[in-house]
Amino acid sequence: MTRRLILILGDQLSRQISSLKGAEKAQDVILMAEVAAEAGYADHHKQKLALVFAAMRHHAGELRDAGWRVDYRELREDVPDLRTAVAEAIRAHDPETLVVTEPGEYRLWDEMQGWEEALNLPVMIREDERFLCAHQDFADWADGRKILLMEHFYREMRKRTGLLMDGDKPEGGKWNYDAENRKPARDDLFLPAPPEGADDDITREVLAMVEDRFPDHFGRLRPFRWQVTRKGAEAARDRFMTDALPDFGRYQDAMLTDKPWMYHSVLAAYLNIGLLEPLDLCARAEAEYQAGRAPLNAVEGFIRQIIGWREYIRGIYWLKMPDYAEVNELGADRPLPDFYWTGETEMHCLAQAIGQTIETAYAHHIQRLMITGTYAMLIGADPQQLHRWYLGVYADAYEWVELPNTIGMSQHADGGLLATKPYAASASYIDRMSDYCGDCVYDPKARTGEGACPWNALYWDFIARHEKRFGENHRMRMMVASWHRKSAKDQQALRKAAAAHVKSLTPYRG
């Protein structure tokens, strides 16, 4: 007789997962299942699928080695979804109850609310304790606040964790060193070596399976540069702390042609899947600062992304779902261009960001926010379609983190709940923060005419389309005023150029 059937999901590969608390190896069975519904609900990058499946299989082996009974079910066509897999396991093991840590995506959580009745078995859904701010804690913090600023939340998290604190004051006298983290990069920087990929029998088997079962999914499968074990993820963590963290801060917003990794950690995929723990990452980064091996601006910026932005975004997601997924305050409805799937465009910045995503299932946060995201917002792309694109193409993308970043921060579709201003930019920003413009057929300084960069006309057209809304935004009034200072002739030329560019785009048909 099995007392508990413990379901571990594909992004819950942590030894500390809450579903295992109080479990007994002699009486309980762990269930892990690869199912088509989870693999196919978005156009997941082939490398993302391979990462998840290979990591799941390795984690199952780790659990067995630790003495657990593990019922692992590989992908089968006759087991389309998790509930079917669970029902099969219930028939096999006859448990008294099902235990699972809450999923990270609302759609699956909502589905699980009906499992107890459908499976005729008590179902215990536990909160995910890998996160540092519980749902109720975030709701209590947000209660009564008109504006939910991440910076205010972040300061509370610093005090709660004690990270980079000098008594009750922030280390160095400031909470945030972001102003020091916006330097453009030279192309002669000594950059860390690119991430290494796993190469073992399980991983090779999974790569072959993904190529066979998901041939039409987004992206290229090889070279595969992801780690799929806890040991591999920890090695990647240690390499970042040693080789990249010292320069991560100053260059974290910079972009260089054919340099996808820069000084970024590329650890989010491992953190989000459960192979790494957030507080451990932060403590190790803090130790590098205390030892004098990494500057404060780099370490503070790294820690802010984890205990600040990551926890804040998750809090917003669960506070505002399910309605948040459909908000579209700017009324954007244009299909994404087909080059989001091919990378084939003469705009070098977009070709770089999308091309490397096709090759690696990765782009860093500025490439996502200020290249693929800003361009989509400027042309008026449907934010829900962009959300589905982001959810599929990145190895670290799960809806709880990706959707608010896309809908709120990137597309300003929530009307300013997350960001007090839209992240709109013309070609001058890209020219300042990257070397992309030097290899482009377009002139970043030209606004209209032959060879003018499309971003410039698109930027001013975006301001014009939303001038009433932005004229009431204290951070955007200056740009609206600048638009009104332009002559009628210049305004007409800019809007005409923007319309011509948008008309030239081939929409993606799926």
PyMOL commands that set and color helices and strands:
alter all, ss='L'
color gray80, all
select helices_A, chain A and resi 18-20+36-40+46-65+82-93+106-112+115-119+135-142+150-161+171-173+178-180+201-213+230-248+268-273+278-290+296-320+323-326+339-342+348-360+365-379+383-393+399-410+427-433+436-439+454-465+467-471+477-485+488-504
alter helices_A, ss='H'
color red, helices_A
select strands_A, chain A and resi 4-7+29-33+69-73+97-101+123-126+165-166+169-170
alter strands_A, ss='S'
color yellow, strands_A
deselect
rebuild
show_as cartoon
